[in-house]
Amino acid sequence: MTDWIIPFLCGLGASILSAWGVGGGTLLLLVMTLFLDVDQRTAQGINLLFFLPTAASALVCHARGGYLDKPTLKSAVPLAVAAALAARMVLGDSLSDTARWAVGAGALACEAETTINPAMCWDNIETILNRR
Protein backbone atom coordinates (compact mmCIF):
# COMPACT_ATOMS: atom_id res chain seq x y z
CA MET A 1 0.00 0.00 0.00
CA THR A 2 2.79 2.45 0.83
CA ASP A 3 5.31 1.14 -1.75
CA TRP A 4 4.86 4.32 -3.78
CA ILE A 5 6.07 6.72 -1.07
CA ILE A 6 9.85 6.30 -1.54
CA PRO A 7 9.73 6.50 -5.38
CA PHE A 8 7.43 9.54 -5.06
CA LEU A 9 9.84 11.27 -2.68
CA CYS A 10 12.77 10.47 -4.97
CA GLY A 11 10.91 12.00 -7.92
CA LEU A 12 9.97 15.04 -5.85
CA GLY A 13 13.55 15.53 -4.71
CA ALA A 14 14.86 15.14 -8.26
CA SER A 15 12.34 17.69 -9.53
CA ILE A 16 13.40 20.19 -6.88
CA LEU A 17 17.07 19.68 -7.76
CA SER A 18 16.23 20.06 -11.45
CA ALA A 19 14.48 23.34 -10.74
CA TRP A 20 17.67 24.54 -9.06
CA GLY A 21 19.70 23.52 -12.11
CA VAL A 22 21.58 20.72 -10.38
CA GLY A 23 20.59 17.95 -12.77
CA GLY A 24 18.09 15.95 -10.77
CA GLY A 25 17.52 13.56 -13.67
CA THR A 26 20.97 12.05 -13.31
CA LEU A 27 20.47 11.66 -9.60
CA LEU A 28 17.04 10.13 -10.21
CA LEU A 29 18.63 7.54 -12.52
CA LEU A 30 21.17 6.62 -9.87
CA VAL A 31 18.55 6.30 -7.14
CA MET A 32 16.26 4.18 -9.32
CA THR A 33 19.01 1.78 -10.42
CA LEU A 34 21.08 1.58 -7.25
CA PHE A 35 18.48 1.77 -4.48
CA LEU A 36 15.06 0.96 -5.96
CA ASP A 37 16.19 -2.02 -8.09
CA VAL A 38 14.77 -0.63 -11.33
CA ASP A 39 16.58 -2.03 -14.38
CA GLN A 40 18.62 0.49 -16.33
CA ARG A 41 16.47 0.64 -19.49
CA THR A 42 13.28 1.18 -17.50
CA ALA A 43 15.00 3.87 -15.42
CA GLN A 44 16.19 5.59 -18.61
CA GLY A 45 12.64 5.55 -19.99
CA ILE A 46 11.21 6.98 -16.77
CA ASN A 47 13.92 9.64 -16.74
CA LEU A 48 13.13 10.55 -20.35
CA LEU A 49 9.44 10.92 -19.50
CA PHE A 50 10.50 13.08 -16.54
CA PHE A 51 12.85 15.21 -18.63
CA LEU A 52 10.91 15.91 -21.84
CA PRO A 53 8.04 17.97 -20.37
CA THR A 54 10.50 19.88 -18.19
CA ALA A 55 12.76 20.65 -21.14
CA ALA A 56 9.82 21.64 -23.35
CA SER A 57 8.44 24.08 -20.78
CA ALA A 58 11.92 25.54 -20.18
CA LEU A 59 12.40 26.01 -23.91
CA VAL A 60 9.06 27.82 -24.22
CA CYS A 61 9.82 30.06 -21.23
CA HIS A 62 13.30 30.90 -22.51
CA ALA A 63 11.95 31.64 -25.99
CA ARG A 64 9.26 33.94 -24.58
CA GLY A 65 11.84 35.71 -22.42
CA GLY A 66 14.19 36.22 -25.37
CA TYR A 67 16.96 34.15 -23.81
CA LEU A 68 17.62 31.97 -26.87
CA ASP A 69 20.51 32.99 -29.09
CA LYS A 70 19.09 32.13 -32.51
CA PRO A 71 22.38 32.20 -34.48
CA THR A 72 23.89 29.76 -31.99
CA LEU A 73 20.85 27.50 -32.21
CA LYS A 74 20.96 27.51 -36.02
CA SER A 75 24.59 26.40 -36.02
CA ALA A 76 24.67 24.10 -32.98
CA VAL A 77 21.42 22.11 -33.20
CA PRO A 78 21.90 20.56 -36.66
CA LEU A 79 25.49 19.57 -35.82
CA ALA A 80 24.48 18.10 -32.45
CA VAL A 81 21.66 16.06 -33.99
CA ALA A 82 23.93 14.82 -36.80
CA ALA A 83 26.67 13.87 -34.32
CA ALA A 84 24.22 12.01 -32.07
CA LEU A 85 22.75 10.08 -35.01
CA ALA A 86 26.21 9.25 -36.38
CA ALA A 87 27.41 8.01 -32.99
CA ARG A 88 24.31 5.86 -32.60
CA MET A 89 24.76 4.33 -36.06
CA VAL A 90 28.47 3.65 -35.50
CA LEU A 91 28.24 2.38 -31.93
CA GLY A 92 24.77 0.87 -31.86
CA ASP A 93 24.41 -1.32 -28.78
CA SER A 94 28.07 -2.29 -28.83
CA LEU A 95 29.24 -0.26 -25.85
CA SER A 96 31.18 -2.41 -23.44
CA ASP A 97 30.57 -2.44 -19.72
CA THR A 98 33.81 -0.49 -19.29
CA ALA A 99 32.58 2.27 -21.61
CA ARG A 100 29.26 2.40 -19.78
CA TRP A 101 31.03 2.72 -16.44
CA ALA A 102 33.25 5.48 -17.90
CA VAL A 103 30.20 7.43 -19.12
CA GLY A 104 28.54 6.96 -15.71
CA ALA A 105 31.66 8.13 -13.90
CA GLY A 106 31.82 11.20 -16.12
CA ALA A 107 28.18 12.00 -15.39
CA LEU A 108 28.78 11.58 -11.66
CA ALA A 109 31.83 13.88 -11.83
CA CYS A 110 29.76 16.56 -13.58
CA GLU A 111 26.98 16.23 -11.00
CA ALA A 112 29.47 16.41 -8.15
CA GLU A 113 31.12 19.53 -9.56
CA THR A 114 27.76 21.25 -10.03
CA THR A 115 26.62 20.25 -6.55
CA ILE A 116 29.86 21.33 -4.90
CA ASN A 117 30.16 24.59 -6.86
CA PRO A 118 26.64 25.81 -7.70
CA ALA A 119 27.98 29.34 -8.13
CA MET A 120 29.48 28.14 -11.40
CA CYS A 121 25.95 27.66 -12.78
CA TRP A 122 24.77 31.03 -11.53
CA ASP A 123 27.82 32.76 -12.99
CA ASN A 124 26.93 31.34 -16.41
CA ILE A 125 23.32 32.44 -16.03
CA GLU A 126 24.38 35.95 -15.02
CA THR A 127 26.70 36.14 -18.05
CA ILE A 128 23.85 35.15 -20.37
CA LEU A 129 21.43 37.60 -18.76
CA ASN A 130 23.93 40.44 -18.98
CA ARG A 131 24.21 39.96 -22.76
CA ARG A 132 20.63 41.20 -23.21
C-alpha positions, -999 to +999 in steps of 0.1 A: +000+000+000+028+024+008+053+011-018+049+043-038+061+067-011+098+063-015+097+065-054+074+095-051+098+113-027+128+105-050+109+120-079+100+150-058+136+155-047+149+151-083+123+177-095+134+202-069+171+197-078+162+201-115+145+233-107+177+245-091+197+235-121+216+207-104+206+179-128+181+159-108+175+136-137+210+120-133+205+117-096+170+101-102+186+075-125+212+066-099+185+063-071+163+042-093+190+018-104+211+016-072+185+018-045+151+010-060+162-020-081+148-006-113+166-020-144+186+005-163+165+006-195+133+012-175+150+039-154+162+056-186+126+056-200+112+070-168+139+096-167+131+106-204+094+109-195+105+131-165+129+152-186+109+159-218+080+180-204+105+199-182+128+206-211+098+216-233+084+241-208+119+255-202+124+260-239+091+278-242+098+301-212+133+309-225+120+316-260+093+339-246+118+357-224+142+362-254+170+341-238+176+320-269+205+330-291+191+321-325+224+322-345+239+298-320+208+275-322+210+275-360+246+264-360+247+241-330+214+221-332+219+206-367+255+196-358+245+181-324+217+161-340+239+148-368+267+139-343+242+120-321+227+101-350+262+092-364+274+080-330+243+059-326+248+043-361+285+036-355+282+024-319+248+009-319+244-013-288+281-023-288+292-003-259+312-024-234+306-024-197+338-005-193+326+023-216+293+024-198+310+027-164+332+055-179+302+074-191+285+070-157+317+081-139+318+112-161+282+120-154+288+116-117+318+139-118+298+166-136+270+162-110+295+164-081+311+195-096+278+213-100+266+203-065+299+213-049+302+246-069+266+258-077+280+293-081+295+281-114+260+277-128+248+310-115+278+328-130+269+313-164+233+324-160+244+360-150+267+361-180+239+352-204+214+376-188+239+404-190+242+400-228+206+412-232 
